[in-house]
Amino acid sequence: MKVSAGNRGTSFTNDRQVTISVTGIADNDYSRTADVVLNVPFTRMNETMRLVQRLGGKITDVSVTGGVAEAAPAA
């Protein structure tokens, strides 16, 4: 399952996206546990991580893409 959220924040963080891989979220409508990949703006990373914790999930991987740091080539 792949979930994306809208974009909000300052111009510095507008291009930065966070991909959070989660396992063990209880979704009683379909199954008891599931592996989920969440794509959210950088500004919503903390609230998404808190949501995963409240739902009983375990974060297995976090990666950030985009923004100024990625645009600058390494010397």
Predicted model as a PDB file, atoms N, CA, C, CB and O in Angstrom, pLDDT in the B-factor column:
MODEL        1                                                                  
ATOM      1  N   MET A   1       0.843  -1.166   0.000  1.00 54.00           N  
ATOM      2  CA  MET A   1       0.000   0.000   0.000  1.00 54.00           C  
ATOM      3  C   MET A   1       0.893   1.236   0.000  1.00 54.00           C  
ATOM      4  CB  MET A   1      -0.962  -0.005   1.214  1.00 54.00           C  
ATOM      5  O   MET A   1       1.844   1.307   0.778  1.00 54.00           O  
ATOM      6  N   LYS A   2       0.606   2.193  -0.846  1.00 55.00           N  
ATOM      7  CA  LYS A   2       1.381   3.410  -0.940  1.00 55.00           C  
ATOM      8  C   LYS A   2       0.462   4.594  -0.677  1.00 55.00           C  
ATOM      9  CB  LYS A   2       2.066   3.530  -2.321  1.00 55.00           C  
ATOM     10  O   LYS A   2      -0.596   4.714  -1.293  1.00 55.00           O  
ATOM     11  N   VAL A   3       0.872   5.475   0.247  1.00 59.00           N  
ATOM     12  CA  VAL A   3       0.048   6.601   0.636  1.00 59.00           C  
ATOM     13  C   VAL A   3       0.836   7.882   0.406  1.00 59.00           C  
ATOM     14  CB  VAL A   3      -0.404   6.481   2.114  1.00 59.00           C  
ATOM     15  O   VAL A   3       2.007   7.955   0.779  1.00 59.00           O  
ATOM     16  N   SER A   4       0.224   8.888  -0.199  1.00 56.00           N  
ATOM     17  CA  SER A   4       0.856  10.188  -0.388  1.00 56.00           C  
ATOM     18  C   SER A   4      -0.005  11.261   0.249  1.00 56.00           C  
ATOM     19  CB  SER A   4       1.079  10.487  -1.887  1.00 56.00           C  
ATOM     20  O   SER A   4      -1.232  11.163   0.271  1.00 56.00           O  
ATOM     21  N   ALA A   5       0.660  12.293   0.771  1.00 56.00           N  
ATOM     22  CA  ALA A   5      -0.053  13.410   1.386  1.00 56.00           C  
ATOM     23  C   ALA A   5       0.276  14.681   0.634  1.00 56.00           C  
ATOM     24  CB  ALA A   5       0.309  13.552   2.885  1.00 56.00           C  
ATOM     25  O   ALA A   5       1.233  14.721  -0.139  1.00 56.00           O  
ATOM     26  N   GLY A   6      -0.504  15.710   0.854  1.00 55.00           N  
ATOM     27  CA  GLY A   6      -0.294  16.994   0.202  1.00 55.00           C  
ATOM     28  C   GLY A   6       0.988  17.664   0.660  1.00 55.00           C  
ATOM     29  O   GLY A   6       1.677  17.174   1.555  1.00 55.00           O  
ATOM     30  N   ASN A   7       1.298  18.791   0.034  1.00 51.00           N  
ATOM     31  CA  ASN A   7       2.536  19.501   0.302  1.00 51.00           C  
ATOM     32  C   ASN A   7       2.236  20.807   1.008  1.00 51.00           C  
ATOM     33  CB  ASN A   7       3.313  19.755  -0.993  1.00 51.00           C  
ATOM     34  O   ASN A   7       1.348  21.544   0.581  1.00 51.00           O  
ATOM     35  N   ARG A   8       2.951  21.112   2.073  1.00 53.00           N  
ATOM     36  CA  ARG A   8       2.832  22.392   2.739  1.00 53.00           C  
ATOM     37  C   ARG A   8       4.176  22.723   3.362  1.00 53.00           C  
ATOM     38  CB  ARG A   8       1.703  22.374   3.807  1.00 53.00           C  
ATOM     39  O   ARG A   8       4.953  21.822   3.677  1.00 53.00           O  
ATOM     40  N   GLY A   9       4.457  23.994   3.539  1.00 51.00           N  
ATOM     41  CA  GLY A   9       5.707  24.377   4.178  1.00 51.00           C  
ATOM     42  C   GLY A   9       6.372  25.538   3.489  1.00 51.00           C  
ATOM     43  O   GLY A   9       5.797  26.161   2.597  1.00 51.00           O  
ATOM     44  N   THR A  10       7.594  25.828   3.909  1.00 52.00           N  
ATOM     45  CA  THR A  10       8.338  26.944   3.358  1.00 52.00           C  
ATOM     46  C   THR A  10       8.945  26.566   2.022  1.00 52.00           C  
ATOM     47  CB  THR A  10       9.423  27.398   4.325  1.00 52.00           C  
ATOM     48  O   THR A  10       8.958  25.394   1.648  1.00 52.00           O  
ATOM     49  N   SER A  11       9.446  27.555   1.307  1.00 53.00           N  
ATOM     50  CA  SER A  11      10.025  27.283  -0.008  1.00 53.00           C  
ATOM     51  C   SER A  11      11.265  26.400   0.091  1.00 53.00           C  
ATOM     52  CB  SER A  11      10.375  28.589  -0.707  1.00 53.00           C  
ATOM     53  O   SER A  11      11.564  25.659  -0.845  1.00 53.00           O  
ATOM     54  N   PHE A  12      11.997  26.463   1.214  1.00 53.00           N  
ATOM     55  CA  PHE A  12      13.186  25.629   1.390  1.00 53.00           C  
ATOM     56  C   PHE A  12      12.825  24.154   1.436  1.00 53.00           C  
ATOM     57  CB  PHE A  12      13.928  26.023   2.661  1.00 53.00           C  
ATOM     58  O   PHE A  12      13.564  23.321   0.913  1.00 53.00           O  
ATOM     59  N   THR A  13      11.703  23.822   2.052  1.00 48.00           N  
ATOM     60  CA  THR A  13      11.336  22.419   2.238  1.00 48.00           C  
ATOM     61  C   THR A  13      10.293  21.932   1.248  1.00 48.00           C  
ATOM     62  CB  THR A  13      10.827  22.210   3.627  1.00 48.00           C  
ATOM     63  O   THR A  13       9.906  20.765   1.308  1.00 48.00           O  
ATOM     64  N   ASN A  14       9.823  22.776   0.338  1.00 62.00           N  
ATOM     65  CA  ASN A  14       8.768  22.365  -0.584  1.00 62.00           C  
ATOM     66  C   ASN A  14       9.155  21.179  -1.447  1.00 62.00           C  
ATOM     67  CB  ASN A  14       8.390  23.513  -1.464  1.00 62.00           C  
ATOM     68  O   ASN A  14       8.301  20.345  -1.749  1.00 62.00           O  
ATOM     69  N   ASP A  15      10.409  21.072  -1.853  1.00 83.00           N  
ATOM     70  CA  ASP A  15      10.824  20.003  -2.746  1.00 83.00           C  
ATOM     71  C   ASP A  15      11.267  18.744  -2.010  1.00 83.00           C  
ATOM     72  CB  ASP A  15      11.933  20.486  -3.624  1.00 83.00           C  
ATOM     73  O   ASP A  15      11.519  17.722  -2.648  1.00 83.00           O  
ATOM     74  N   ARG A  16      11.368  18.791  -0.705  1.00 93.00           N  
ATOM     75  CA  ARG A  16      11.853  17.639   0.042  1.00 93.00           C  
ATOM     76  C   ARG A  16      10.705  16.704   0.386  1.00 93.00           C  
ATOM     77  CB  ARG A  16      12.574  18.087   1.315  1.00 93.00           C  
ATOM     78  O   ARG A  16       9.703  17.119   0.968  1.00 93.00           O  
ATOM     79  N   GLN A  17      10.862  15.444   0.024  1.00 95.00           N  
ATOM     80  CA  GLN A  17       9.875  14.413   0.312  1.00 95.00           C  
ATOM     81  C   GLN A  17      10.509  13.354   1.201  1.00 95.00           C  
ATOM     82  CB  GLN A  17       9.328  13.783  -0.995  1.00 95.00           C  
ATOM     83  O   GLN A  17      11.696  13.056   1.071  1.00 95.00           O  
ATOM     84  N   VAL A  18       9.730  12.795   2.089  1.00 96.00           N  
ATOM     85  CA  VAL A  18      10.186  11.747   2.985  1.00 96.00           C  
ATOM     86  C   VAL A  18       9.424  10.471   2.655  1.00 96.00           C  
ATOM     87  CB  VAL A  18       9.989  12.153   4.476  1.00 96.00           C  
ATOM     88  O   VAL A  18       8.197  10.473   2.558  1.00 96.00           O  
ATOM     89  N   THR A  19      10.165   9.384   2.485  1.00 96.00           N  
ATOM     90  CA  THR A  19       9.566   8.072   2.277  1.00 96.00           C  
ATOM     91  C   THR A  19       9.787   7.265   3.544  1.00 96.00           C  
ATOM     92  CB  THR A  19      10.172   7.349   1.024  1.00 96.00           C  
ATOM     93  O   THR A  19      10.925   7.027   3.947  1.00 96.00           O  
ATOM     94  N   ILE A  20       8.698   6.844   4.169  1.00 95.00           N  
ATOM     95  CA  ILE A  20       8.756   6.100   5.428  1.00 95.00           C  
ATOM     96  C   ILE A  20       8.188   4.716   5.174  1.00 95.00           C  
ATOM     97  CB  ILE A  20       7.971   6.833   6.575  1.00 95.00           C  
ATOM     98  O   ILE A  20       7.031   4.583   4.774  1.00 95.00           O  
ATOM     99  N   SER A  21       8.994   3.680   5.403  1.00 95.00           N  
ATOM    100  CA  SER A  21       8.529   2.301   5.282  1.00 95.00           C  
ATOM    101  C   SER A  21       8.110   1.812   6.662  1.00 95.00           C  
ATOM    102  CB  SER A  21       9.634   1.377   4.672  1.00 95.00           C  
ATOM    103  O   SER A  21       8.851   1.954   7.635  1.00 95.00           O  
ATOM    104  N   VAL A  22       6.915   1.237   6.735  1.00 92.00           N  
ATOM    105  CA  VAL A  22       6.329   0.848   8.016  1.00 92.00           C  
ATOM    106  C   VAL A  22       5.826  -0.585   7.922  1.00 92.00           C  
ATOM    107  CB  VAL A  22       5.177   1.809   8.418  1.00 92.00           C  
ATOM    108  O   VAL A  22       5.345  -1.019   6.876  1.00 92.00           O  
ATOM    109  N   THR A  23       5.942  -1.304   9.015  1.00 91.00           N  
ATOM    110  CA  THR A  23       5.369  -2.640   9.098  1.00 91.00           C  
ATOM    111  C   THR A  23       4.561  -2.756  10.389  1.00 91.00           C  
ATOM    112  CB  THR A  23       6.480  -3.728   9.036  1.00 91.00           C  
ATOM    113  O   THR A  23       4.849  -2.074  11.373  1.00 91.00           O  
ATOM    114  N   GLY A  24       3.563  -3.611  10.379  1.00 86.00           N  
ATOM    115  CA  GLY A  24       2.819  -3.919  11.591  1.00 86.00           C  
ATOM    116  C   GLY A  24       1.692  -2.978  11.935  1.00 86.00           C  
ATOM    117  O   GLY A  24       1.236  -2.979  13.078  1.00 86.00           O  
ATOM    118  N   ILE A  25       1.219  -2.171  10.999  1.00 81.00           N  
ATOM    119  CA  ILE A  25       0.087  -1.295  11.300  1.00 81.00           C  
ATOM    120  C   ILE A  25      -1.182  -2.140  11.315  1.00 81.00           C  
ATOM    121  CB  ILE A  25      -0.026  -0.128  10.258  1.00 81.00           C  
ATOM    122  O   ILE A  25      -1.437  -2.909  10.388  1.00 81.00           O  
ATOM    123  N   ALA A  26      -1.971  -1.991  12.372  1.00 70.00           N  
ATOM    124  CA  ALA A  26      -3.225  -2.719  12.483  1.00 70.00           C  
ATOM    125  C   ALA A  26      -4.286  -2.020  11.658  1.00 70.00           C  
ATOM    126  CB  ALA A  26      -3.670  -2.840  13.954  1.00 70.00           C  
ATOM    127  O   ALA A  26      -4.631  -0.870  11.932  1.00 70.00           O  
ATOM    128  N   ASP A  27      -4.807  -2.704  10.648  1.00 62.00           N  
ATOM    129  CA  ASP A  27      -5.888  -2.177   9.816  1.00 62.00           C  
ATOM    130  C   ASP A  27      -7.005  -3.217   9.838  1.00 62.00           C  
ATOM    131  CB  ASP A  27      -5.400  -1.871   8.334  1.00 62.00           C  
ATOM    132  O   ASP A  27      -7.031  -4.140   9.025  1.00 62.00           O  
ATOM    133  N   ASN A  28      -7.910  -3.049  10.769  1.00 59.00           N  
ATOM    134  CA  ASN A  28      -8.925  -4.073  11.001  1.00 59.00           C  
ATOM    135  C   ASN A  28      -9.937  -4.209   9.869  1.00 59.00           C  
ATOM    136  CB  ASN A  28      -9.648  -3.774  12.269  1.00 59.00           C  
ATOM    137  O   ASN A  28     -10.646  -5.213   9.805  1.00 59.00           O  
ATOM    138  N   ASP A  29     -10.022  -3.221   8.970  1.00 62.00           N  
ATOM    139  CA  ASP A  29     -10.947  -3.332   7.849  1.00 62.00           C  
ATOM    140  C   ASP A  29     -10.494  -4.378   6.835  1.00 62.00           C  
ATOM    141  CB  ASP A  29     -11.100  -1.987   7.167  1.00 62.00           C  
ATOM    142  O   ASP A  29     -11.324  -5.044   6.215  1.00 62.00           O  
ATOM    143  N   TYR A  30      -9.178  -4.526   6.663  1.00 61.00           N  
ATOM    144  CA  TYR A  30      -8.666  -5.425   5.629  1.00 61.00           C  
ATOM    145  C   TYR A  30      -7.807  -6.547   6.193  1.00 61.00           C  
ATOM    146  CB  TYR A  30      -7.869  -4.643   4.620  1.00 61.00           C  
ATOM    147  O   TYR A  30      -8.019  -7.716   5.871  1.00 61.00           O  
ATOM    148  N   SER A  31      -6.850  -6.202   7.021  1.00 58.00           N  
ATOM    149  CA  SER A  31      -5.972  -7.219   7.580  1.00 58.00           C  
ATOM    150  C   SER A  31      -5.449  -6.737   8.930  1.00 58.00           C  
ATOM    151  CB  SER A  31      -4.799  -7.536   6.611  1.00 58.00           C  
ATOM    152  O   SER A  31      -5.607  -5.568   9.282  1.00 58.00           O  
ATOM    153  N   ARG A  32      -4.843  -7.618   9.661  1.00 62.00           N  
ATOM    154  CA  ARG A  32      -4.332  -7.244  10.972  1.00 62.00           C  
ATOM    155  C   ARG A  32      -3.011  -6.482  10.885  1.00 62.00           C  
ATOM    156  CB  ARG A  32      -4.153  -8.479  11.825  1.00 62.00           C  
ATOM    157  O   ARG A  32      -2.792  -5.547  11.657  1.00 62.00           O  
ATOM    158  N   THR A  33      -2.147  -6.854   9.980  1.00 65.00           N  
ATOM    159  CA  THR A  33      -0.880  -6.139   9.806  1.00 65.00           C  
ATOM    160  C   THR A  33      -0.618  -5.941   8.326  1.00 65.00           C  
ATOM    161  CB  THR A  33       0.295  -6.905  10.472  1.00 65.00           C  
ATOM    162  O   THR A  33      -1.130  -6.672   7.478  1.00 65.00           O  
ATOM    163  N   ALA A  34       0.197  -4.929   8.035  1.00 69.00           N  
ATOM    164  CA  ALA A  34       0.501  -4.653   6.639  1.00 69.00           C  
ATOM    165  C   ALA A  34       1.840  -3.923   6.549  1.00 69.00           C  
ATOM    166  CB  ALA A  34      -0.630  -3.818   5.980  1.00 69.00           C  
ATOM    167  O   ALA A  34       2.253  -3.236   7.483  1.00 69.00           O  
ATOM    168  N   ASP A  35       2.504  -4.086   5.410  1.00 84.00           N  
ATOM    169  CA  ASP A  35       3.687  -3.295   5.101  1.00 84.00           C  
ATOM    170  C   ASP A  35       3.202  -2.101   4.287  1.00 84.00           C  
ATOM    171  CB  ASP A  35       4.782  -4.141   4.318  1.00 84.00           C  
ATOM    172  O   ASP A  35       2.487  -2.265   3.298  1.00 84.00           O  
ATOM    173  N   VAL A  36       3.591  -0.903   4.706  1.00 86.00           N  
ATOM    174  CA  VAL A  36       3.096   0.324   4.092  1.00 86.00           C  
ATOM    175  C   VAL A  36       4.272   1.231   3.777  1.00 86.00           C  
ATOM    176  CB  VAL A  36       2.078   1.041   5.016  1.00 86.00           C  
ATOM    177  O   VAL A  36       5.227   1.313   4.549  1.00 86.00           O  
ATOM    178  N   VAL A  37       4.199   1.918   2.633  1.00 91.00           N  
ATOM    179  CA  VAL A  37       5.169   2.945   2.277  1.00 91.00           C  
ATOM    180  C   VAL A  37       4.422   4.272   2.247  1.00 91.00           C  
ATOM    181  CB  VAL A  37       5.866   2.638   0.893  1.00 91.00           C  
ATOM    182  O   VAL A  37       3.473   4.441   1.480  1.00 91.00           O  
ATOM    183  N   LEU A  38       4.855   5.217   3.087  1.00 92.00           N  
ATOM    184  CA  LEU A  38       4.220   6.531   3.167  1.00 92.00           C  
ATOM    185  C   LEU A  38       5.129   7.563   2.533  1.00 92.00           C  
ATOM    186  CB  LEU A  38       3.900   6.912   4.633  1.00 92.00           C  
ATOM    187  O   LEU A  38       6.303   7.654   2.893  1.00 92.00           O  
ATOM    188  N   ASN A  39       4.606   8.347   1.590  1.00 95.00           N  
ATOM    189  CA  ASN A  39       5.335   9.465   0.996  1.00 95.00           C  
ATOM    190  C   ASN A  39       4.690  10.746   1.490  1.00 95.00           C  
ATOM    191  CB  ASN A  39       5.333   9.395  -0.573  1.00 95.00           C  
ATOM    192  O   ASN A  39       3.530  11.019   1.184  1.00 95.00           O  
ATOM    193  N   VAL A  40       5.443  11.538   2.258  1.00 95.00           N  
ATOM    194  CA  VAL A  40       4.905  12.766   2.835  1.00 95.00           C  
ATOM    195  C   VAL A  40       5.904  13.899   2.650  1.00 95.00           C  
ATOM    196  CB  VAL A  40       4.572  12.573   4.332  1.00 95.00           C  
ATOM    197  O   VAL A  40       7.098  13.647   2.489  1.00 95.00           O  
ATOM    198  N   PRO A  41       5.433  15.148   2.672  1.00 95.00           N  
ATOM    199  CA  PRO A  41       6.358  16.279   2.641  1.00 95.00           C  
ATOM    200  C   PRO A  41       7.220  16.281   3.895  1.00 95.00           C  
ATOM    201  CB  PRO A  41       5.591  17.612   2.513  1.00 95.00           C  
ATOM    202  O   PRO A  41       6.810  15.781   4.943  1.00 95.00           O  
ATOM    203  N   PHE A  42       8.406  16.842   3.782  1.00 94.00           N  
ATOM    204  CA  PHE A  42       9.338  16.887   4.907  1.00 94.00           C  
ATOM    205  C   PHE A  42       8.711  17.543   6.132  1.00 94.00           C  
ATOM    206  CB  PHE A  42      10.604  17.634   4.511  1.00 94.00           C  
ATOM    207  O   PHE A  42       8.984  17.134   7.260  1.00 94.00           O  
ATOM    208  N   THR A  43       7.872  18.556   5.920  1.00 94.00           N  
ATOM    209  CA  THR A  43       7.268  19.275   7.035  1.00 94.00           C  
ATOM    210  C   THR A  43       6.258  18.435   7.808  1.00 94.00           C  
ATOM    211  CB  THR A  43       6.603  20.523   6.531  1.00 94.00           C  
ATOM    212  O   THR A  43       5.889  18.803   8.924  1.00 94.00           O  
ATOM    213  N   ARG A  44       5.802  17.323   7.249  1.00 95.00           N  
ATOM    214  CA  ARG A  44       4.834  16.454   7.926  1.00 95.00           C  
ATOM    215  C   ARG A  44       5.466  15.164   8.452  1.00 95.00           C  
ATOM    216  CB  ARG A  44       3.699  16.111   6.978  1.00 95.00           C  
ATOM    217  O   ARG A  44       4.753  14.258   8.883  1.00 95.00           O  
ATOM    218  N   MET A  45       6.794  15.075   8.418  1.00 95.00           N  
ATOM    219  CA  MET A  45       7.471  13.852   8.835  1.00 95.00           C  
ATOM    220  C   MET A  45       7.182  13.510  10.299  1.00 95.00           C  
ATOM    221  CB  MET A  45       8.974  13.990   8.621  1.00 95.00           C  
ATOM    222  O   MET A  45       6.822  12.370  10.594  1.00 95.00           O  
ATOM    223  N   ASN A  46       7.326  14.452  11.211  1.00 96.00           N  
ATOM    224  CA  ASN A  46       7.141  14.154  12.636  1.00 96.00           C  
ATOM    225  C   ASN A  46       5.720  13.719  12.952  1.00 96.00           C  
ATOM    226  CB  ASN A  46       7.498  15.364  13.473  1.00 96.00           C  
ATOM    227  O   ASN A  46       5.522  12.752  13.689  1.00 96.00           O  
ATOM    228  N   GLU A  47       4.723  14.418  12.406  1.00 96.00           N  
ATOM    229  CA  GLU A  47       3.349  14.028  12.706  1.00 96.00           C  
ATOM    230  C   GLU A  47       3.018  12.665  12.109  1.00 96.00           C  
ATOM    231  CB  GLU A  47       2.375  15.078  12.183  1.00 96.00           C  
ATOM    232  O   GLU A  47       2.224  11.922  12.685  1.00 96.00           O  
ATOM    233  N   THR A  48       3.607  12.324  10.974  1.00 94.00           N  
ATOM    234  CA  THR A  48       3.385  11.004  10.372  1.00 94.00           C  
ATOM    235  C   THR A  48       4.040   9.919  11.216  1.00 94.00           C  
ATOM    236  CB  THR A  48       3.934  10.962   8.929  1.00 94.00           C  
ATOM    237  O   THR A  48       3.473   8.841  11.396  1.00 94.00           O  
ATOM    238  N   MET A  49       5.233  10.201  11.735  1.00 94.00           N  
ATOM    239  CA  MET A  49       5.898   9.214  12.592  1.00 94.00           C  
ATOM    240  C   MET A  49       5.110   8.990  13.890  1.00 94.00           C  
ATOM    241  CB  MET A  49       7.336   9.672  12.918  1.00 94.00           C  
ATOM    242  O   MET A  49       5.037   7.863  14.381  1.00 94.00           O  
ATOM    243  N   ARG A  50       4.528  10.040  14.438  1.00 95.00           N  
ATOM    244  CA  ARG A  50       3.695   9.887  15.635  1.00 95.00           C  
ATOM    245  C   ARG A  50       2.433   9.078  15.320  1.00 95.00           C  
ATOM    246  CB  ARG A  50       3.312  11.270  16.206  1.00 95.00           C  
ATOM    247  O   ARG A  50       1.997   8.265  16.135  1.00 95.00           O  
ATOM    248  N   LEU A  51       1.847   9.301  14.138  1.00 91.00           N  
ATOM    249  CA  LEU A  51       0.666   8.540  13.734  1.00 91.00           C  
ATOM    250  C   LEU A  51       0.982   7.050  13.629  1.00 91.00           C  
ATOM    251  CB  LEU A  51       0.130   9.060  12.396  1.00 91.00           C  
ATOM    252  O   LEU A  51       0.208   6.212  14.091  1.00 91.00           O  
ATOM    253  N   VAL A  52       2.118   6.729  13.023  1.00 91.00           N  
ATOM    254  CA  VAL A  52       2.536   5.328  12.906  1.00 91.00           C  
ATOM    255  C   VAL A  52       2.677   4.705  14.286  1.00 91.00           C  
ATOM    256  CB  VAL A  52       3.867   5.216  12.130  1.00 91.00           C  
ATOM    257  O   VAL A  52       2.256   3.569  14.504  1.00 91.00           O  
ATOM    258  N   GLN A  53       3.263   5.441  15.211  1.00 91.00           N  
ATOM    259  CA  GLN A  53       3.431   4.923  16.572  1.00 91.00           C  
ATOM    260  C   GLN A  53       2.074   4.688  17.239  1.00 91.00           C  
ATOM    261  CB  GLN A  53       4.274   5.898  17.418  1.00 91.00           C  
ATOM    262  O   GLN A  53       1.881   3.667  17.899  1.00 91.00           O  
ATOM    263  N   ARG A  54       1.134   5.623  17.072  1.00 89.00           N  
ATOM    264  CA  ARG A  54      -0.198   5.460  17.666  1.00 89.00           C  
ATOM    265  C   ARG A  54      -0.940   4.257  17.084  1.00 89.00           C  
ATOM    266  CB  ARG A  54      -1.025   6.725  17.455  1.00 89.00           C  
ATOM    267  O   ARG A  54      -1.719   3.610  17.783  1.00 89.00           O  
ATOM    268  N   LEU A  55      -0.699   3.958  15.806  1.00 85.00           N  
ATOM    269  CA  LEU A  55      -1.356   2.821  15.163  1.00 85.00           C  
ATOM    270  C   LEU A  55      -0.665   1.493  15.455  1.00 85.00           C  
ATOM    271  CB  LEU A  55      -1.413   3.041  13.673  1.00 85.00           C  
ATOM    272  O   LEU A  55      -1.114   0.446  14.990  1.00 85.00           O  
ATOM    273  N   GLY A  56       0.423   1.529  16.223  1.00 87.00           N  
ATOM    274  CA  GLY A  56       1.118   0.299  16.601  1.00 87.00           C  
ATOM    275  C   GLY A  56       2.103  -0.205  15.570  1.00 87.00           C  
ATOM    276  O   GLY A  56       2.535  -1.354  15.649  1.00 87.00           O  
ATOM    277  N   GLY A  57       2.469   0.618  14.606  1.00 89.00           N  
ATOM    278  CA  GLY A  57       3.413   0.207  13.568  1.00 89.00           C  
ATOM    279  C   GLY A  57       4.859   0.403  13.988  1.00 89.00           C  
ATOM    280  O   GLY A  57       5.156   1.065  14.983  1.00 89.00           O  
ATOM    281  N   LYS A  58       5.747  -0.187  13.207  1.00 92.00           N  
ATOM    282  CA  LYS A  58       7.181  -0.059  13.431  1.00 92.00           C  
ATOM    283  C   LYS A  58       7.806   0.500  12.156  1.00 92.00           C  
ATOM    284  CB  LYS A  58       7.825  -1.435  13.826  1.00 92.00           C  
ATOM    285  O   LYS A  58       7.624  -0.055  11.073  1.00 92.00           O  
ATOM    286  N   ILE A  59       8.549   1.609  12.293  1.00 94.00           N  
ATOM    287  CA  ILE A  59       9.209   2.225  11.149  1.00 94.00           C  
ATOM    288  C   ILE A  59      10.464   1.428  10.835  1.00 94.00           C  
ATOM    289  CB  ILE A  59       9.550   3.722  11.427  1.00 94.00           C  
ATOM    290  O   ILE A  59      11.329   1.250  11.693  1.00 94.00           O  
ATOM    291  N   THR A  60      10.559   0.943   9.585  1.00 95.00           N  
ATOM    292  CA  THR A  60      11.701   0.129   9.189  1.00 95.00           C  
ATOM    293  C   THR A  60      12.720   0.891   8.356  1.00 95.00           C  
ATOM    294  CB  THR A  60      11.228  -1.066   8.424  1.00 95.00           C  
ATOM    295  O   THR A  60      13.882   0.492   8.284  1.00 95.00           O  
ATOM    296  N   ASP A  61      12.292   2.002   7.714  1.00 96.00           N  
ATOM    297  CA  ASP A  61      13.227   2.768   6.885  1.00 96.00           C  
ATOM    298  C   ASP A  61      12.677   4.171   6.675  1.00 96.00           C  
ATOM    299  CB  ASP A  61      13.472   2.063   5.518  1.00 96.00           C  
ATOM    300  O   ASP A  61      11.470   4.362   6.521  1.00 96.00           O  
ATOM    301  N   VAL A  62      13.590   5.164   6.669  1.00 96.00           N  
ATOM    302  CA  VAL A  62      13.228   6.548   6.380  1.00 96.00           C  
ATOM    303  C   VAL A  62      14.253   7.093   5.401  1.00 96.00           C  
ATOM    304  CB  VAL A  62      13.165   7.420   7.687  1.00 96.00           C  
ATOM    305  O   VAL A  62      15.457   6.966   5.626  1.00 96.00           O  
ATOM    306  N   SER A  63      13.780   7.703   4.307  1.00 96.00           N  
ATOM    307  CA  SER A  63      14.700   8.345   3.372  1.00 96.00           C  
ATOM    308  C   SER A  63      14.115   9.681   2.927  1.00 96.00           C  
ATOM    309  CB  SER A  63      14.977   7.430   2.146  1.00 96.00           C  
ATOM    310  O   SER A  63      12.909   9.816   2.725  1.00 96.00           O  
ATOM    311  N   VAL A  64      15.015  10.678   2.779  1.00 94.00           N  
ATOM    312  CA  VAL A  64      14.625  12.026   2.374  1.00 94.00           C  
ATOM    313  C   VAL A  64      15.175  12.282   0.991  1.00 94.00           C  
ATOM    314  CB  VAL A  64      15.130  13.096   3.381  1.00 94.00           C  
ATOM    315  O   VAL A  64      16.350  12.017   0.735  1.00 94.00           O  
ATOM    316  N   THR A  65      14.340  12.800   0.085  1.00 91.00           N  
ATOM    317  CA  THR A  65      14.792  13.132  -1.266  1.00 91.00           C  
ATOM    318  C   THR A  65      14.385  14.560  -1.594  1.00 91.00           C  
ATOM    319  CB  THR A  65      14.209  12.142  -2.310  1.00 91.00           C  
ATOM    320  O   THR A  65      13.419  15.096  -1.052  1.00 91.00           O  
ATOM    321  N   GLY A  66      15.152  15.157  -2.498  1.00 88.00           N  
ATOM    322  CA  GLY A  66      14.841  16.502  -2.949  1.00 88.00           C  
ATOM    323  C   GLY A  66      15.472  17.561  -2.076  1.00 88.00           C  
ATOM    324  O   GLY A  66      16.245  17.253  -1.170  1.00 88.00           O  
ATOM    325  N   GLY A  67      15.143  18.805  -2.348  1.00 74.00           N  
ATOM    326  CA  GLY A  67      15.636  19.921  -1.561  1.00 74.00           C  
ATOM    327  C   GLY A  67      17.019  20.375  -1.986  1.00 74.00           C  
ATOM    328  O   GLY A  67      17.567  19.891  -2.976  1.00 74.00           O  
ATOM    329  N   VAL A  68      17.573  21.300  -1.236  1.00 64.00           N  
ATOM    330  CA  VAL A  68      18.846  21.920  -1.537  1.00 64.00           C  
ATOM    331  C   VAL A  68      20.015  20.937  -1.405  1.00 64.00           C  
ATOM    332  CB  VAL A  68      19.062  23.107  -0.627  1.00 64.00           C  
ATOM    333  O   VAL A  68      20.925  20.946  -2.234  1.00 64.00           O  
ATOM    334  N   ALA A  69      19.997  20.103  -0.385  1.00 51.00           N  
ATOM    335  CA  ALA A  69      21.104  19.184  -0.123  1.00 51.00           C  
ATOM    336  C   ALA A  69      21.312  18.218  -1.279  1.00 51.00           C  
ATOM    337  CB  ALA A  69      20.854  18.408   1.161  1.00 51.00           C  
ATOM    338  O   ALA A  69      22.450  17.877  -1.600  1.00 51.00           O  
ATOM    339  N   GLU A  70      20.226  17.769  -1.912  1.00 47.00           N  
ATOM    340  CA  GLU A  70      20.341  16.816  -3.008  1.00 47.00           C  
ATOM    341  C   GLU A  70      20.760  17.514  -4.305  1.00 47.00           C  
ATOM    342  CB  GLU A  70      19.015  16.077  -3.209  1.00 47.00           C  
ATOM    343  O   GLU A  70      21.415  16.902  -5.148  1.00 47.00           O  
ATOM    344  N   ALA A  71      20.392  18.782  -4.472  1.00 49.00           N  
ATOM    345  CA  ALA A  71      20.669  19.512  -5.695  1.00 49.00           C  
ATOM    346  C   ALA A  71      22.149  19.878  -5.838  1.00 49.00           C  
ATOM    347  CB  ALA A  71      19.827  20.761  -5.742  1.00 49.00           C  
ATOM    348  O   ALA A  71      22.651  20.001  -6.955  1.00 49.00           O  
ATOM    349  N   ALA A  72      22.844  20.053  -4.716  1.00 51.00           N  
ATOM    350  CA  ALA A  72      24.241  20.444  -4.747  1.00 51.00           C  
ATOM    351  C   ALA A  72      25.124  19.219  -4.969  1.00 51.00           C  
ATOM    352  CB  ALA A  72      24.629  21.163  -3.446  1.00 51.00           C  
ATOM    353  O   ALA A  72      25.015  18.259  -4.206  1.00 51.00           O  
ATOM    354  N   PRO A  73      25.996  19.209  -5.982  1.00 55.00           N  
ATOM    355  CA  PRO A  73      26.879  18.056  -6.195  1.00 55.00           C  
ATOM    356  C   PRO A  73      27.952  17.977  -5.110  1.00 55.00           C  
ATOM    357  CB  PRO A  73      27.539  18.136  -7.583  1.00 55.00           C  
ATOM    358  O   PRO A  73      28.422  18.997  -4.606  1.00 55.00           O  
ATOM    359  N   ALA A  74      28.323  16.765  -4.765  1.00 55.00           N  
ATOM    360  CA  ALA A  74      29.344  16.542  -3.746  1.00 55.00           C  
ATOM    361  C   ALA A  74      30.718  16.883  -4.330  1.00 55.00           C  
ATOM    362  CB  ALA A  74      29.307  15.068  -3.232  1.00 55.00           C  
ATOM    363  O   ALA A  74      31.013  16.555  -5.479  1.00 55.00           O  
ATOM    364  N   ALA A  75      31.545  17.540  -3.530  1.00 55.00           N  
ATOM    365  CA  ALA A  75      32.871  17.934  -4.002  1.00 55.00           C  
ATOM    366  C   ALA A  75      33.885  16.852  -3.750  1.00 55.00           C  
ATOM    367  CB  ALA A  75      33.316  19.217  -3.337  1.00 55.00           C  
ATOM    368  O   ALA A  75      35.059  17.016  -4.085  1.00 55.00           O  
TER     369      ALA A  75                                                      
ENDMDL                                                                          
END                                                                             
